[in-house]
Amino acid sequence: MHKKTTLDNGLRIVTASIPHVHSVSIGVIVGAGSRYESPGQAGISHFIEHLCFKGAKKRPTSKDISEAIEGVGGVLNGGTDKELTIYWCKVAQPHFPIAIDVLADMLSHSRFEPEEIEKERQVITEEINMSFDSPQYRVDLLLDEVMWPDQPLGRDVAGSKATVARMTRKDMLRYLKRQYVANNAVVSVAGDITHREIVAGLEKGFGHWRQAARQEWVPVNGRQRRPRMKVEERDTEQAHLCLAVPGLSLRDPDRFTLDLLSAMLGEGMSSRLFLEIREKKGLAYAISSCVDHFLDTGALTVYAGVDPRQVPATVTAILSELSRIKEGVPEPELRKTKEYCKGRMLLRMEDTRSVSSWIGGQEFLLGHILSIEQVIARIEAIGAGDIMRVARDLFRSEKLNLAVVGPVDEGSLSGLLHF
């Protein structure tokens, strides 16, 4: 069960009371991320998120901020994604007022000191360098470039070293003033606390936030009409590959079917890809699939780390499994996968932070919240025919995308991307 209140300034508050726990988790979700940025702004949402932890009015240094939460045994962190930025805190229930005060101070009164900006500019540059030095991480970024070229979805959330180097304090404060406003945010709270207590605390901390005309996210651009591939040659022991197709948006009712399909394909050690690629063929140590749902598009991605000489064989084997699932799904396998998905979801909901993310993310992105019971009902309603229908619609040659990082010649992969 969840409750919702909208403050006079437009800030939405969603809560879930969980009486049997000792913790309270708070998430502040803001409409800021790579999909809200122009090419010249690439990475500004991420840069601002870093700086909000570097000092505010009541707590002038990063040490002051971290000690306020860690001093009561809590955890404080944040993250920037393509469609939102989240700041979250988890504390023991008696320390809820401290958590609200810290978050409100950070998001309303961050100092953005010039010396901190320059230090963090170097930190983020090193973060970008690290992503280039990690082939497993780099291949994910390369896949985004392949699937969504020359648009925000295809860019690294951290931006590039060039855009990070050019950002000024004035740029950041202008973006902050536009995006960090009450009508562009949701606060979600889960734990042993009442809705009334939460609203009272948040009115005190965030009731002064103003409303403003915020910048909207950039829609996805263009349809894919032929397979795409990009290889980044690296002197590595393994080749890391991602094979993907465009998926379904958050608003598509078939997204639950695609989630089930992905679990069947490559989530867990009893999935089809794990059994075929690793256990039977011995081609990979790591093999998995995952699904991303965005506001107007999505992706289903298969990742594998393999011997560079085995990339063609691995791609062929993955495509074979994608083709096989289009032909039918046995009822026992469908039942097992449903239980897997339901069980994993229920286990996650034992953590207050997961519950806070569940209700806050849905409210921010969709404007409504599905309960666990409603999602389970939708999973139960999926039949084998639904899996086949979605697979046949998505798994088509012209929709294939391949990214590879490693000592691989792109010419050796020509002609592979077809069913």
N, C-alpha and C positions, 0 to 999 in steps of 0.2 A: 504494500500500500504506500502511496505517496501523496503529498499535499503540495499545493502551489499557491503562492501569493505574488502579486505584482505590485511593487512599490509605486508611489506617485510619480517617481522619476523614470519609470519604465523598466527598472531592474526586476528580472524574474527570479524568484526563489523557489526551488523545489526541494522537498525534504522527504526522508524516509526514517521513521522512528523504529529503532531496533533495541528494545528494552534489555535484552539479555547480554549485551556486550559492554565493555568498559571504555571503548574508544568513540571518538567522533572524528569523521573525515569531512573536510570542506574542500570543495573545488570551485575556483572562480574561472569560468570559461569566457574568453573574449574573442570576438570576431577579428582575428588578426592571424595572418599566415601567408604562405607564398601565393595563394590564389587571390589575395587582396593587393598584391604588389605589382607595380609596373616593372619593366626590365631594369630600369635604373635604380629601383628600390630593392632589388632582389636581396633578401636576407635581413631586411630592416626589422621585421617582426621578431625574428630570432635574436637579433642584436639587442632590441629593447627588452626582451624577456631576460636576457643575461643581466642587463643593467639594473633591472628592478630589484635584484638581490644585492646590489652593491652599496646601498645606503639610502635612507629615507629621512623624513623630518624628525621622527621620534627616535630613530635608531640610525645614526649617521654613517655607520660602517657595515660592511658585510658580516663582520664578526658580531656586531650588536644584533643583527637580524637573526643569524643562525643560533646564537646563544639564547635568545629569547624563547625559541622553540626547543632546541636541544636541551636547554636547561631544565625543562619539565619532561624530558624523555620523549619528545615528539619528533616528527619528521616533516621537513619542508622541502618542496622541490617544484619544478616547473618544466614545461616542455612546449615546443612550437611544432605544429604540423602544417599541412597544406591548407586546412580550412578552419583551424582554431588554434588558440594559445591557451594553455591551462596552467594555473598556479594552484597547487594543492598542499594541504597540511593535514596531518593526522596526529591527534593528541588524546591523552586520557580525558574523559568527560569533564572533570572539574576545570580543565584548562581551556575550554572552548572560548571564553572571552579573550584570552591572550592570543589565541590563534586568529580570531577575527581582527583584533587590533593590529597584529603584525601584517596580515594580508591587506587590510585597508590602507595602512600606512605605506606599504610598498607600492600599491597600485595607484594611489592618489598623490603621494608626495615624494616619489623617488627623486633623488638629487641630480642625477646625470652629471656628476662632476667631470670636468674635462680630463683630468688625469685618470679617472676610472674608465672613461670612454677609450682612451688610448691604450690602457692596459688590456681592456677587454677586446679591443680590436686585434691585438696580438694573440690573445687566447683563442678567439674565433678563427683567426688565420691558421693557427696550429690545429684546431679542430677540423678545418677543411683539409689541411695537409694529411691528417690522420686518416680521413676517409679515403684519400687517394692511395695511401699506403696499405689499406686493408682491402684486398681483392674481393672478399665476401661482401663488404659494404659497398664497394665501388660498383659492383655489378648491378646492384639495386638501383643506384643512381643512373647508370648507363641505360638500364631498361626504361626508366622514366623518360629519358631523352628519346629513346626509340619510339615509345608508344605515344608520347605527347610532345612532338618537336615544336620548338619556338613558341612555347606558351607556359604559363605558370605551373601547370601540373608536371611539366617535364623538367622543372628546375629544382636544384637542391634547396631545401628549406633554409640552409645556412647561407645561401647566396654564393657568390664567387669571391676569390681573393680581390679581384678588381673592384667589385661593388662594395665590399666591406671596407676597402681602403678609402673609397670616396665619400662614405657617409659622414655627415656632419651632425653635430648636436642639434642644430636648427632643424635638419631633416627629421630627426627622431622625435623632437618635441612636437613638430607639426603633425606627424603621423599618430603620435600618442594622443594628441588632443582630439583627433578625428575618430580614432578607433576605440580608445579606452573610455567609453561612455556608457551610461546606464542602459540605454536601449540597444546596446550591442553586446550585452553580457548576460550570463546566467550564473547564479551561485547555487550550488547543490550541496546538501549536507545530509549525512547518514550517520546514525549512531543513537546512543542512549540519551536523547534529548527531545523535547517536545517542539512541535512546529511553532508554537507561540513564542517559546524562548529563542528559537533561531531567528524568527522575523524581528523580534525586539533587538537582538544583538546586531543583526545586519542593517537595520534602520539606523542604528547609532553609527556603525562603521561605514556604510555605503549610501546612506540616505542623501548625502550631499552631492553624490555624483550627478553630473548634468546630462541632459540629452543633447544629441547633435545629429546632423545628417552624416552618417557614416559612409565610407567607401564600400561598395558592394564587391563580391567576389567575381572573378573573371570566368565566364562559361567556357566549357571545353570547345575546342575549335576543330571542325572537320571530321569526316568519316574515313576509315581506313579501307582502301580498295585493293591493296596487295600486301603480301608479307614483307616485313622489314627485319633487317639484321644489322648489328653493329658489333665489331670485335675490337677490343683494346688489347693489343699484344703486350704482354708483360713476361718477364723472366721469373716465373713462379713454378713451384713444384706441381701444383694443381691448377686446373682450369675451372673457373667458376662460371656457371651458366644460369641464366633465367630465361625460361620459355613462357610466354604469356599471351593471353587473348584479352581484348576489352571485355569488361564484365557488366555488372548491373548497378544502378544507382541505389542510394538509400531509400528512395521513394518507390522503387520497383517491387511489387509484391512477390516476384519470383526470386528476390534476393535470398530468402530463406532456403529455397531449393538449391541455389548456387552454393550457399554455405554447406549444405548437406553433401552436395556433389564434391566439393573440395575436401571435406573430411573423409569421404570415401576414397578419394584419389590419393591423398598424401598427408593426412594428419594422423600420426601415431604409427606404431610398429606393426600394426595389423592392416594398414592401408594398402591399396593396390600397388602404388608406386614403390613403397618400401619393400614389399614382398617380391616384386618383380625385378626392380633395378638393383637393389642391394642384396636381398637374400638369395634370389634365384640366379641372377646374372653376375653379381659381384662387381658392378660397375662403379658404385659410389659408396662412400661412407655416410655422407649426409645427402638426403633426398627428402623433399617435403613440398607441400603446396599450401597456398594461403589465398585469401580473398580480401580485396579492398573495396569498400563502397564509398563513393563520394556523392556530392549533392546531385550531380547530373551524369555521372559515368561510374566506372569501376574497373576492376581487373582481377583475373584469376592467374596466379603465377606459380610456376613450378621451379624450384631451385635445386641445383645439384652441384657438388664439388667432385671432380673426376680427374683421372689421369688425362693429360692433354690429348693423348692418342685415342682416347675413348669418347671424345666429344661427339663425333658423328654417330657412333653406335648408341650413345646415351640419348641424344636427341631423337633418333629413330625409335628407340624403345619407349620414350615418353609419349611420342605421337601415337604409337601403337596402343598405349593404354588409354589415351584420350579417345581414340577411335572406338576402342572396345566398349567403353562405357556408353557410347551412343547406341549400341545394339541391344542394351537391356541390362537390368539390375535384378539379381535374384532376391526374393523376398527376405530370406534370412540375413543377407548382407545389408539390405535396407533397414531392417529392424535393428541390427547391431549398430549401424551408424547413427540412427536416431537416438539410441540409448547413450552412445558416446557423446553426442552433441548436448543432449539434455543433462547428462551427468557433469560434464565439464562446466556448463553454465551454472548449474546449481552449486557446485563446489566454489566457483568464483564468488558467488553471492554471500559466502560466509565472511567475507572481508568488507569492512565498512567503506574502504576506499573504492573497491569494485562497485559497490552499490551506489556510491556517490557519482562515480563516472558513468554508470549505467543510466541513471535518471537525468544527470546533467547533460550528457552528450546527446541523448534523444531530444530533450527539451530544446537545446540550442539549435541542433541541426534540422530537426523535423517539426518542432513546435508541439509535439505530443509525446507521451510516454507509454510504451507497451509494457505491461507487467510480465513477470516471468511466466505466469500461467497462460497469458495470451500468446507468448512466443512458443511455448510448448505445444499449445493447441495448433498453431500454424505448422510446426514441425510434424506433428502427428498426422496432419491432413495431407502431407506430401506423399504422392504415390510414385511407383516406379516409372510410370508414364511421364510424370512431371520431370524426373531426372533426365530421361531420354530426350524430351522436348527441349529443355534448356541446353543440354549438351549439343544437340544437333544444330541449334540456333547459334551457339557461340563457337563451337569447335569447327571452324571452316578455314580453309587454306589462306584466304585473303586476310584473315584476322590475326594471323600468327605473327609474333614478335619474338626475336631472339637477341639476347645480349650475352657476350662472352668476354671474360677477362682472363688472360693467361697466354702461354706460348702456343697460340693457335693461328694458323693461316686461314683467313676468311674464305679463300678459294676452296679449301677442303670441305666447306659447309654448303657450298652452292648446290641448289637443287634439293636440299633436305626439307625445306619448309612447305610441306604439302601433306594432305591426308590421302 
